[in-house]
């Protein structure tokens, strides 16, 4: 899950003051510099982020680890004890350490401390555990904290709001930000990658523009991976259908039908997210008349990009009238 850790670290390094506000909720804290987190242990280890700050008028360190899943090979308390011990030995400053868990099911068993209970040699090192799913996503979405906005799809959402609808709200809120185009696109790109932890990738790419995807290589690679997976599923389904029919012609037809079905489903999902369900259902019959894979690929791109459903309907009509 290195890509998600990389996105998280990129956000913290780009918006350190925003993250300090998120982590400490403290008015009197100011970022000074981001330190090199490499630690010269027997096997070189890298902390995710280490910031030197001024807290209540005195210098301190803020250390943050991003975890996509639970740490199993080395338990998180042991890892944190190693990181924290090195920081204390190297800098001798007050240290505030955090672990942020990205996936909703991660971090439930993290005690937030390393404890050694040996008489006369007791050791206790405490750190803060932040599970994004336990936070009020709506509050952070309205906070205007640019550095934290990309994480809001992973936070707790209102009970009546589904995952896809919540992501749409997060994207729309970001698009309304009063910031530069470059900052807005950066936030959306990071949000797109992180939200793929909880959303279908087809949903993510129905809400993030192609312009932004091609502008940020990590998001573009995620899109290509999603398309490859979709084609693979279509081929597998087609081969299965063909084997059941038991003839070579059946295999070829089955493969083509599987790809067509996968494309139609993706088109309908993209339209359902972006437009009213009743209107989308009305288009379904027209869409069934489009049989060529190349045309369905064009329609999938249109379903993601058009501003009005009427534009999509007109394109379908043009294809079926030919």
C-alpha positions as CSV (number, residue, x, y, z in Angstrom):
1,X,0.0,0.0,0.0
2,X,3.0,2.3,-0.5
3,X,1.1,4.5,-3.0
4,X,-1.4,5.6,-0.3
5,X,1.4,6.2,2.2
6,X,3.2,8.3,-0.4
7,X,0.1,10.4,-1.2
8,X,-0.4,11.0,2.6
9,X,3.2,12.0,3.1
10,X,3.0,14.3,0.1
11,X,0.0,16.1,1.6
12,X,1.7,16.6,4.9
13,X,4.9,17.9,3.4
14,X,2.9,20.3,1.1
15,X,0.5,21.5,3.9
16,X,2.4,21.1,7.2
17,X,0.6,24.0,9.0
18,X,-2.8,22.5,8.0
19,X,-1.8,19.2,9.4
20,X,-0.6,20.7,12.6
21,X,-4.0,22.3,13.0
22,X,-5.6,19.0,12.4
23,X,-3.4,17.0,14.7
24,X,-3.0,19.4,17.6
25,X,-6.2,21.6,17.4
26,X,-3.9,24.1,19.0
27,X,-3.9,27.8,18.2
28,X,-0.3,28.5,19.3
29,X,1.7,26.1,17.0
30,X,3.8,27.1,14.1
31,X,5.7,24.9,11.6
32,X,9.4,25.6,11.4
33,X,10.8,22.9,9.1
34,X,10.3,19.3,7.9
35,X,13.2,17.1,9.0
36,X,14.8,14.2,7.2
37,X,13.0,11.2,8.7
38,X,15.7,8.6,7.8
39,X,17.0,6.7,10.8
40,X,20.4,5.0,10.7
41,X,19.3,1.7,12.3
42,X,20.8,-1.7,11.4
43,X,18.2,-1.9,8.6
44,X,17.5,1.7,7.5
45,X,14.0,2.7,8.3
46,X,12.1,5.8,7.3
47,X,9.6,7.6,9.4
48,X,6.7,9.0,7.4
49,X,7.0,12.6,8.6
50,X,8.9,14.5,11.2
51,X,8.2,18.2,11.7
52,X,10.0,20.7,13.9
53,X,7.5,23.1,15.3
54,X,7.2,26.0,17.8
55,X,4.6,25.0,20.4
56,X,3.6,27.4,23.1
57,X,6.8,29.3,22.5
58,X,9.1,26.3,22.7
59,X,10.5,24.0,20.0
60,X,9.1,20.5,19.7
61,X,8.8,17.6,17.3
62,X,5.6,16.3,15.7
63,X,6.0,12.8,14.3
64,X,3.3,11.2,12.1
65,X,2.9,7.7,10.7
66,X,0.3,6.8,8.0
67,X,-1.0,3.3,8.0
68,X,-3.2,1.9,5.3
69,X,-3.7,-1.4,7.2
70,X,-2.6,-2.8,10.5
71,X,1.2,-3.4,11.0
72,X,1.5,-7.2,11.4
73,X,5.1,-8.1,10.8
74,X,6.3,-5.7,13.5
75,X,3.5,-4.6,15.9
76,X,2.8,-0.9,15.7
77,X,3.7,-0.2,19.4
78,X,7.2,-1.7,18.8
79,X,7.7,0.3,15.6
80,X,6.6,3.5,17.3
81,X,8.9,2.9,20.3
82,X,11.8,2.6,17.9
83,X,10.9,5.8,16.0
84,X,10.3,7.7,19.2
85,X,13.4,6.5,20.9
86,X,15.6,7.7,18.0
87,X,13.9,11.1,18.0
88,X,14.5,11.5,21.7
89,X,18.1,10.5,21.4
90,X,18.8,12.6,18.2
91,X,17.0,15.9,19.1
92,X,16.2,16.0,22.8
93,X,13.0,17.9,22.2
94,X,9.4,17.4,23.3
95,X,7.9,14.8,21.0
96,X,4.3,14.3,19.9
97,X,3.7,11.2,17.9
98,X,0.7,10.1,15.9
99,X,-0.5,7.1,13.8
100,X,-3.2,7.8,11.3
101,X,-5.1,4.8,10.0
102,X,-6.5,5.2,6.5
103,X,-8.7,2.1,5.9
104,X,-12.0,2.0,7.9
105,X,-11.2,-1.4,9.5
106,X,-7.6,-0.6,10.4
107,X,-6.2,0.4,13.8
108,X,-8.9,-1.0,16.0
109,X,-6.5,-2.9,18.2
110,X,-3.7,-0.3,18.4
111,X,-3.4,0.6,22.1
112,X,-1.6,3.9,21.5
113,X,1.4,3.0,23.7
114,X,4.4,0.7,24.1
115,X,4.7,-0.8,27.6
116,X,7.4,-2.8,29.1
117,X,6.4,-4.1,32.6
118,X,9.7,-5.3,34.0
119,X,10.2,-4.4,37.7
120,X,12.8,-1.6,37.9
121,X,13.0,-1.3,34.1
122,X,9.5,-0.1,33.3
123,X,9.1,1.7,29.9
124,X,6.0,3.5,28.7
125,X,5.9,5.4,25.5
126,X,2.5,6.9,24.4
127,X,1.3,8.1,21.0
128,X,-2.0,9.2,19.6
129,X,-4.1,6.9,17.4
130,X,-6.3,8.6,14.8
131,X,-8.7,6.4,12.8
132,X,-10.1,8.5,10.1
133,X,-13.4,6.6,10.0
134,X,-14.0,7.7,13.6
135,X,-13.8,11.4,12.7
136,X,-16.8,13.6,11.7
137,X,-16.2,14.0,8.0
138,X,-18.8,16.7,7.5
139,X,-17.1,18.9,10.1
140,X,-13.7,18.6,8.4
141,X,-15.3,19.0,5.0
142,X,-16.6,22.4,6.0
143,X,-13.5,23.4,7.9
144,X,-11.7,24.7,4.7
145,X,-8.5,22.9,5.8
146,X,-7.0,22.3,2.4
147,X,-4.3,19.8,3.5
148,X,-6.9,17.6,5.2
149,X,-9.7,17.7,2.5
150,X,-8.3,14.8,0.5
151,X,-8.8,12.5,3.5
152,X,-12.5,13.4,4.0
153,X,-13.8,10.5,1.8
154,X,-12.2,8.1,4.4
155,X,-13.8,9.8,7.4
156,X,-17.2,9.1,9.0
157,X,-20.1,10.3,6.8
158,X,-23.7,11.1,7.6
159,X,-25.8,8.0,8.2
160,X,-28.1,8.7,5.3
161,X,-25.3,9.2,2.8
162,X,-23.8,6.4,0.8
163,X,-20.1,6.0,-0.1
164,X,-20.4,7.3,-3.7
165,X,-22.6,10.2,-2.7
166,X,-20.3,11.2,0.0
167,X,-17.3,11.2,-2.4
168,X,-19.4,13.3,-4.8
169,X,-20.0,15.8,-1.9
170,X,-16.3,15.9,-1.1
171,X,-15.4,16.6,-4.7
172,X,-18.0,19.3,-5.1
173,X,-16.9,21.0,-1.9
174,X,-13.3,21.0,-3.2
175,X,-14.3,22.4,-6.6
176,X,-15.9,25.3,-4.8
177,X,-12.7,26.2,-2.9
178,X,-11.5,29.8,-3.3
179,X,-7.9,28.7,-4.1
180,X,-5.8,28.5,-7.2
181,X,-6.5,26.0,-10.0
182,X,-3.2,24.3,-9.3
183,X,-4.0,23.8,-5.6
184,X,-7.6,22.6,-6.3
185,X,-6.4,20.1,-8.9
186,X,-3.7,18.8,-6.5
187,X,-6.3,18.3,-3.7
188,X,-8.7,16.5,-6.1
189,X,-5.9,14.2,-7.4
190,X,-4.8,13.2,-3.9
191,X,-8.5,12.8,-2.9
192,X,-9.0,10.5,-5.9
193,X,-6.2,8.2,-5.0
194,X,-7.1,8.0,-1.3
195,X,-10.8,7.5,-2.0
196,X,-10.1,4.4,-4.0
197,X,-9.6,2.7,-0.6
198,X,-13.3,2.9,0.0
199,X,-14.9,3.4,-3.4
200,X,-15.0,1.5,-6.7
201,X,-12.4,3.0,-8.9
202,X,-15.0,3.5,-11.7
203,X,-16.9,5.7,-9.3
204,X,-13.7,7.7,-8.5
205,X,-13.0,8.3,-12.2
206,X,-16.6,9.3,-13.0
207,X,-16.1,12.3,-10.6
208,X,-12.4,13.3,-11.3
209,X,-11.8,14.9,-14.7
210,X,-9.5,13.4,-17.2
211,X,-7.5,16.6,-17.2
212,X,-6.7,16.2,-13.6
213,X,-5.9,12.5,-14.1
214,X,-3.4,13.1,-16.8
215,X,-1.9,16.0,-14.8
216,X,-1.0,13.7,-11.9
217,X,0.8,10.5,-12.9
218,X,-0.2,8.5,-9.7
219,X,-3.9,9.1,-10.4
220,X,-3.5,8.3,-14.1
221,X,-1.8,5.0,-13.2
222,X,-4.7,4.1,-10.9
223,X,-7.2,4.8,-13.7
224,X,-5.2,2.5,-16.1
225,X,-5.1,-0.2,-13.5
226,X,-8.9,0.1,-13.1
227,X,-9.4,-0.2,-16.9
228,X,-7.1,-3.2,-17.1
229,X,-9.1,-4.9,-14.3
230,X,-12.4,-4.2,-16.0
231,X,-11.1,-5.7,-19.3
232,X,-9.8,-8.7,-17.5
233,X,-13.1,-9.3,-15.8
234,X,-14.9,-8.9,-19.2
235,X,-12.5,-11.4,-20.8
236,X,-12.9,-13.9,-17.9
237,X,-16.7,-13.7,-18.1
238,X,-16.6,-14.1,-21.9
239,X,-14.3,-17.1,-21.8
240,X,-16.6,-18.7,-19.2
241,X,-19.6,-18.1,-21.4
242,X,-17.8,-19.5,-24.4
243,X,-16.7,-22.7,-22.6
244,X,-20.3,-23.3,-21.5
245,X,-21.4,-23.0,-25.2
246,X,-18.6,-25.4,-26.0
247,X,-17.6,-24.1,-29.4
248,X,-14.9,-21.7,-30.7
249,X,-17.6,-19.3,-32.1
250,X,-19.2,-19.3,-28.7
251,X,-15.9,-18.4,-27.0
252,X,-15.4,-15.4,-29.3
253,X,-19.0,-14.3,-28.9
254,X,-18.8,-14.7,-25.2
255,X,-15.7,-12.6,-24.9
256,X,-17.2,-9.8,-26.9
257,X,-20.5,-10.0,-24.9
258,X,-18.6,-9.9,-21.6
259,X,-16.7,-6.8,-22.7
260,X,-19.9,-5.1,-23.9
261,X,-21.7,-5.9,-20.7
262,X,-18.9,-4.6,-18.6
263,X,-18.8,-1.3,-20.6
264,X,-22.6,-0.9,-20.4
265,X,-22.5,-1.4,-16.6
266,X,-19.7,1.1,-16.2
267,X,-21.6,3.7,-18.3
268,X,-24.8,3.3,-16.3
269,X,-22.9,3.5,-13.0
270,X,-21.2,6.8,-14.1
271,X,-24.5,8.3,-15.3
272,X,-26.3,7.2,-12.1
273,X,-23.8,9.0,-9.9
274,X,-23.9,12.2,-11.9
275,X,-27.6,12.5,-12.9
276,X,-31.1,11.8,-11.7
277,X,-31.9,8.0,-11.6
278,X,-35.2,8.3,-13.4
279,X,-33.6,10.1,-16.3
280,X,-30.7,7.6,-16.5
281,X,-33.2,4.6,-16.6
282,X,-34.9,6.3,-19.6
283,X,-31.5,6.1,-21.4
284,X,-30.9,2.4,-20.7
285,X,-33.1,1.1,-23.5
286,X,-31.4,3.4,-26.1
287,X,-28.0,2.3,-24.7
288,X,-28.9,-1.4,-25.3
289,X,-29.1,-0.7,-29.0
290,X,-25.4,0.2,-29.2
291,X,-23.5,-3.0,-29.9
292,X,-20.0,-2.0,-31.0
293,X,-17.3,-2.1,-28.4
294,X,-15.6,1.0,-29.9
295,X,-18.8,3.0,-29.6
296,X,-19.4,1.9,-26.0
297,X,-15.9,3.0,-25.1
298,X,-16.7,6.5,-26.6
299,X,-19.9,6.5,-24.6
300,X,-18.1,5.6,-21.3
301,X,-15.8,8.6,-21.8
302,X,-18.8,10.8,-22.5
303,X,-20.7,9.6,-19.5
304,X,-17.8,10.8,-17.3
305,X,-17.3,14.1,-19.1
306,X,-20.6,15.6,-20.4
307,X,-22.2,18.4,-18.4
308,X,-25.8,17.5,-19.3
309,X,-27.5,14.2,-19.8
310,X,-29.1,15.5,-23.0
311,X,-25.6,15.7,-24.5
312,X,-25.1,12.0,-23.8
313,X,-28.5,11.1,-25.1
314,X,-27.9,13.0,-28.4
315,X,-24.6,11.0,-28.8
316,X,-26.4,7.7,-28.3
317,X,-29.1,8.7,-30.8
318,X,-26.4,9.6,-33.4
319,X,-24.8,6.2,-33.0
320,X,-28.1,4.2,-33.3
321,X,-29.3,6.2,-36.3
322,X,-26.2,5.5,-38.4
